[in-house]
Amino acid sequence: MNNLIVLIMTFKLNKEIISSRYLPKVCHRIGDKTMIEIAIENALKLNPKMIILYVSKNNIVCLNKLLKHTNYSKMISFCILDNEKNGPQRLSLACKCYKDKNVLIMPGNAPLLSWKTLYRIVSNNVDIKILDNLFYLKKENLNIIDIMPNLPNVNFNIPEKELMLVETRAELEEAEKLFEK
């Protein structure tokens, strides 16, 4: 899918899940990998033209240190965003650069979201919003990216467990149990 760009949202620190070292939540482990490693590996199975991690100024150092020794470190790019800008503004800034590609936006803290589900989303080749931070836009419609969070979610028949976003320590423990199954 060389006409696909995958944007993985990694920004936002969550005080409830943070360890004493102030890890971004996407750097917490589920099994033997971090949530962001799982998200990147699933996105790579779609064979995208590019994977871009949206990172805040607060977590770029941690993510870079974590990922620089991985096999896929050369296949990803970072987009450092100002923490003061809201989500839609962040997206529209990046999409101006990729207007000739289809875009999949996905959360970095959804470790149970499988690559098969991601493949179903993009292979449909239809604009679709499943969550505020999980949607697919064809290149012809990138101009509506700013209003995507305001559009209604579509029921895409994805198992509820896959859509689980890990925001708290309890959710992290639950995801670990589900991931092992």
C-alpha positions, 0 to 999 in steps of 0.5 A, a space after each residue: 500500500 505505497 499510497 498510504 501514510 500511517 500517523 501514530 499518535 503518541 503525545 500526551 502524558 497520563 499522570 495515572 499510568 506514569 512511573 517514577 521515570 515519567 514514561 509516556 504511556 505508549 512506552 509501557 510494556 504489554 508482554 515483552 514489547 512496548 505499546 508503541 512497538 506493537 503499534 509500529 509493527 502492526 502498521 508496518 504489516 500494511 506496507 505503508 509509504 511512511 510511518 510518522 509518530 506524532 510526538 510532543 516535545 515532552 516525550 521525544 527523547 524517551 521515544 527516540 531512545 526506545 526506538 533507535 535500536 529497533 530494526 525498523 528505526 530507519 522506517 519511521 519519522 517523528 513529527 514533534 508537535 507543540 503541546 498547546 495546539 489541539 488535535 485537529 490543528 496538529 493533523 491538518 499541519 501534517 496532512 498538508 505535506 501528504 496530500 497525495 497519499 491516503 492517511 490512516 490515523 491510529 492511537 499508539 496506546 491501543 496495543 490490542 488493535 491488530 494489523 488485520 483490523 488495520 488492513 480491513 480499515 484501509 483496504 475498504 478504501 472508504 473514508 471511515 472514523 471509528 474513534 476520534 483517534 482512529 480513522 482513515 481518509 482517502 487523499 481526495 478528502 484530506 481537506 476534512 481532516 479538521 472536522 473528523 473528530 466531530 463526525 459520528 463514529 461508524 460501527 465497523 464491526 471491530 471487537 471491543 477488546 481491540 479498541 481498548 485504549 490504555 489510559 490508566 494503570 488498571 487498563 494496562 493490567 487488563 491489556 496485559 492479561 488480554 494480550 497474553 491470550 
